């Protein structure tokens, strides 16, 4: 019931900032915001919750609610990014995980902070506008391909997980 009606993990949805309710967008355009909003949810909800479930200090620091172990709708960018920062330190023993964590951070920051700051091409002259639109389309496609390449690393163990340390769970899967 929770996955269907509360967290709605069965569908990809765009944030209202990207596609306003009731607006029509072609499927090709919906891919980008839906995929990247799923990435943001993965970091802010799943990784943040995973970090707090596995680390008592993080749980206290971020005031992780006990009920989130079942509902998964609490979010914290800071907790998710702290987990990614830790994972990026695994360069010697688990280089692949560290590399994926770096890529997730790049994609996350691009979608949340860099892409929204792009100049509006419709405020430019026609020639410049077409060049900007083409450059934006190419960048969007490149970043979407990069996201697809790391998709199999976007997972957490959420059900019934309580470990003595974060490292026990994250590294035991390798």
C-alpha positions in Angstrom: 0.0 0.0 0.0 2.8 2.4 0.9 4.6 2.0 -2.4 1.4 2.5 -4.3 -0.2 5.4 -2.5 2.4 7.2 -0.4 5.8 6.9 -2.1 4.5 5.9 -5.5 7.6 3.9 -6.4 5.7 2.2 -9.3 5.9 5.3 -11.5 8.3 8.0 -12.6 7.0 11.5 -12.1 8.3 14.9 -12.9 8.5 17.6 -10.2 5.9 20.4 -10.8 8.8 22.8 -11.3 9.8 20.8 -14.4 6.3 19.9 -15.8 3.4 21.8 -14.3 0.3 19.9 -13.4 -2.1 19.7 -16.4 0.6 20.7 -18.9 1.2 18.5 -21.9 4.8 17.4 -22.7 5.8 14.9 -25.3 7.3 11.6 -24.1 10.8 12.5 -25.3 10.8 15.6 -23.1 9.3 13.8 -20.1 12.2 11.4 -20.0 14.7 14.0 -18.8 12.9 15.4 -15.8 11.4 12.1 -14.7 14.8 10.3 -14.7 16.6 13.1 -13.0 13.9 13.7 -10.4 14.2 9.9 -9.7 17.9 10.5 -9.1 17.2 13.4 -6.8 14.7 11.2 -4.8 17.2 8.4 -4.7 19.8 10.7 -3.1 17.5 12.8 -0.9 15.3 9.9 0.3 16.8 6.5 -0.2 20.5 7.3 0.4 19.7 9.8 3.1 17.5 7.2 4.9 20.0 4.4 4.3 22.7 6.6 5.8 20.6 7.3 8.9 19.4 3.7 9.4 23.0 2.5 9.3 24.7 5.2 11.3 23.2 6.2 14.7 25.2 9.5 14.7 23.8 10.5 11.4 20.3 9.5 12.6 20.6 11.9 15.5 22.3 14.6 13.5 19.6 14.7 10.9 16.7 13.9 13.3 15.7 10.8 11.2 12.1 9.9 12.2 11.6 6.3 13.4 8.5 5.9 11.2 10.5 6.4 8.0 11.8 2.9 8.2 8.3 2.0 6.8 7.2 5.0 4.8 10.3 6.3 3.1 9.1 9.8 2.4 11.5 11.8 4.7 14.2 13.5 2.7 17.5 15.2 3.4 19.9 16.4 0.8 22.6 16.8 3.4 22.3 13.2 4.7 22.3 11.8 1.1 25.3 13.9 0.1 27.1 13.0 3.3 26.7 9.3 2.4 28.0 10.0 -1.2 31.0 11.9 0.3 31.8 8.9 2.4 31.4 6.5 -0.5 33.8 8.6 -2.6 36.6 7.9 -0.1 36.6 4.2 -1.0 39.1 4.8 -3.8 41.6 2.1 -2.8 39.5 -0.8 -1.8 36.3 -0.2 -3.7 37.3 2.0 -6.6 34.2 1.2 -8.7 31.8 2.3 -5.9 33.8 5.4 -5.4 33.7 6.2 -9.1 30.0 5.7 -9.3 29.5 7.9 -6.2 31.4 10.7 -7.9 29.3 10.3 -11.1 26.1 10.4 -9.0 27.2 13.6 -7.3 28.1 15.2 -10.6 24.7 14.3 -12.2 22.8 15.3 -9.0 24.5 18.7 -8.8 24.1 19.4 -12.5 20.3 18.7 -12.4 19.6 20.6 -9.1 22.0 23.5 -9.4 23.8 24.0 -12.8 21.0 23.3 -15.3 18.5 25.6 -13.7 21.1 28.5 -13.9 21.4 28.2 -17.7 20.5 31.5 -19.6 17.1 31.4 -21.3 17.7 31.0 -25.0 14.4 32.9 -25.8 16.0 36.0 -24.4 18.7 36.0 -27.0 18.8 36.9 -30.7 17.6 34.2 -33.1 21.0 32.9 -34.2 22.3 32.7 -30.6 19.0 31.1 -29.5 19.3 28.3 -32.0 22.9 27.7 -30.9 22.0 27.7 -27.2 19.1 25.4 -27.8 21.3 22.9 -29.7 24.0 23.1 -27.0 21.4 22.5 -24.2 19.9 19.5 -26.1 23.3 18.0 -26.5 24.2 18.5 -22.9 20.8 17.1 -21.7 21.3 14.0 -23.8 24.9 13.5 -22.6 23.8 13.8 -19.0 20.9 11.5 -19.5 23.2 8.9 -21.1 25.6 9.2 -18.1 22.6 8.6 -15.8 21.5 5.5 -17.7 25.1 4.1 -17.4 25.0 4.3 -13.6 21.4 3.1 -13.2 22.3 -0.3 -11.9 24.1 1.3 -9.0 21.1 3.2 -7.8 19.8 0.8 -5.2 19.7 0.5 -1.4 18.6 -2.2 1.0 15.6 -0.6 2.8 13.6 -3.4 4.4 14.7 -4.6 7.8 18.2 -3.2 7.6 19.9 -2.2 10.8 23.7 -2.7 11.0 26.4 -1.8 13.4 28.0 0.4 10.9 27.4 1.8 7.4 30.4 0.0 6.0 29.1 -3.4 7.0 26.2 -3.2 4.6 27.6 -1.0 1.8 30.7 -3.1 1.3 29.3 -6.6 2.0 27.4 -6.5 -1.3 30.5 -6.3 -3.4 
